[in-house]
């Protein structure tokens, strides 16, 4: 059982690459979110194709590299998403050139609604940290066994926090509570099912990374303060 290494240590071969890919997935999810996709009688946001993958990444970061690495990834994703929203709203507000005909199309993709931006950022932050905390604690409790319990259990908690927070903050006061409850239930069920079906892939990635990195990290003495602290 080894303690988490500082993130500055070069022995983590793949962590930076994984965080970069994680942020790209998060940004793409934000960009494709405005499109509604028909699935039979149901409707899904385009973001739901990719966004649940961020929780799989969160499981991988915590399981392989420890809570401190997951904390680093979460903050990187949070700040990147906030920057995208601010720049998107700023550029939309700038007057378009008279000869440029695509202002309406540009607004459809980049004109983020401030309330939705704040709701999604808060929900992402709360959900990802809840996911990482549960994942790290369950690894210690299970002594590194039953990875599926940790991945599904942490996602069940993290996605519940994420879904409830975003729906309440985004639609509270403008939609009836019956509609909000239905949105929470359908969104949450789909996300947890997504994680469950992806468990075999998570196993392959986690085991491959542990072997490649030559590490097995347990968060036994970790400071779980989201705003900093020692690993």
Secondary structure as the mmCIF struct_conf table of DSSP 4:
data_model
#
loop_
_struct_conf.conf_type_id
_struct_conf.id
_struct_conf.beg_label_comp_id
_struct_conf.beg_label_asym_id
_struct_conf.beg_label_seq_id
_struct_conf.end_label_comp_id
_struct_conf.end_label_asym_id
_struct_conf.end_label_seq_id
STRN STRN1 UNK A 2 UNK A 2
HELX_LH_PP_P HELX_LH_PP_P1 UNK A 3 UNK A 6
TURN_TY1_P TURN_TY1_P1 UNK A 7 UNK A 8
TURN_TY1_P TURN_TY1_P2 UNK A 10 UNK A 11
BEND BEND1 UNK A 13 UNK A 14
HELX_RH_AL_P HELX_RH_AL_P1 UNK A 15 UNK A 32
TURN_TY1_P TURN_TY1_P3 UNK A 33 UNK A 34
STRN STRN2 UNK A 36 UNK A 39
TURN_TY1_P TURN_TY1_P4 UNK A 40 UNK A 41
STRN STRN3 UNK A 42 UNK A 45
HELX_RH_3T_P HELX_RH_3T_P1 UNK A 46 UNK A 49
TURN_TY1_P TURN_TY1_P5 UNK A 50 UNK A 50
HELX_RH_AL_P HELX_RH_AL_P2 UNK A 51 UNK A 60
HELX_RH_PI_P HELX_RH_PI_P1 UNK A 61 UNK A 65
HELX_RH_AL_P HELX_RH_AL_P3 UNK A 67 UNK A 93
BEND BEND2 UNK A 94 UNK A 94
HELX_LH_PP_P HELX_LH_PP_P2 UNK A 95 UNK A 97
TURN_TY1_P TURN_TY1_P6 UNK A 98 UNK A 99
HELX_RH_AL_P HELX_RH_AL_P4 UNK A 103 UNK A 110
HELX_RH_AL_P HELX_RH_AL_P5 UNK A 114 UNK A 141
TURN_TY1_P TURN_TY1_P7 UNK A 142 UNK A 144
HELX_RH_AL_P HELX_RH_AL_P6 UNK A 147 UNK A 171
STRN STRN4 UNK A 172 UNK A 172
TURN_TY1_P TURN_TY1_P8 UNK A 173 UNK A 174
STRN STRN5 UNK A 175 UNK A 175
HELX_RH_AL_P HELX_RH_AL_P7 UNK A 177 UNK A 197
TURN_TY1_P TURN_TY1_P9 UNK A 198 UNK A 198
HELX_RH_AL_P HELX_RH_AL_P8 UNK A 199 UNK A 213
TURN_TY1_P TURN_TY1_P10 UNK A 214 UNK A 214
STRN STRN6 UNK A 217 UNK A 217
BEND BEND3 UNK A 220 UNK A 221
TURN_TY1_P TURN_TY1_P11 UNK A 226 UNK A 227
#
